[in-house]
């Protein structure tokens, strides 16, 4: 799954990702100009 998540993060249309350890959220929005990746550990 880690390799799949890296593939998702590197996809050109994905602009923002949030890694919540058990799940991940990927945003595909042209409104976000720069790629951002967040990891939240709790």
N, C-alpha and C positions, 0 to 999 in steps of 0.2 A: 504494500500500500504506500510505503514511503516513495517508491519510485513513481507510482501513479500520481501521487500528489505533486512531485517535482515536475512531472510532465504537464499537469494541469496548470501549475504556476507559470511555467514557461510558455504556455500557449499565447500567441500574439493578441488574441481578443480578450484575454483575462487581464483586468486592470488592477484589481485588489483581491487579496485573499486573507482569510482569517482562519488560522489553525487553532482549533479548540481541543486538540489531542484526540478525542474520540470522534469528532466530526470536523469537517472543514467547510467553509463558505467561500465561494468564488463569485466575484462580481464581474459582469461583462457590461460595461457602461462606457460610452464614448465621452461622458461628462468628466470622467477621471482622466487627467492628462498623463500622469506619471504612475508607473507600476509601484504598488506598495504591498508588502507582505507582513502580516502581523502574526505572532505566536503568543497565545495567552495560556499561561500555565497556572493552574489552581489546584 
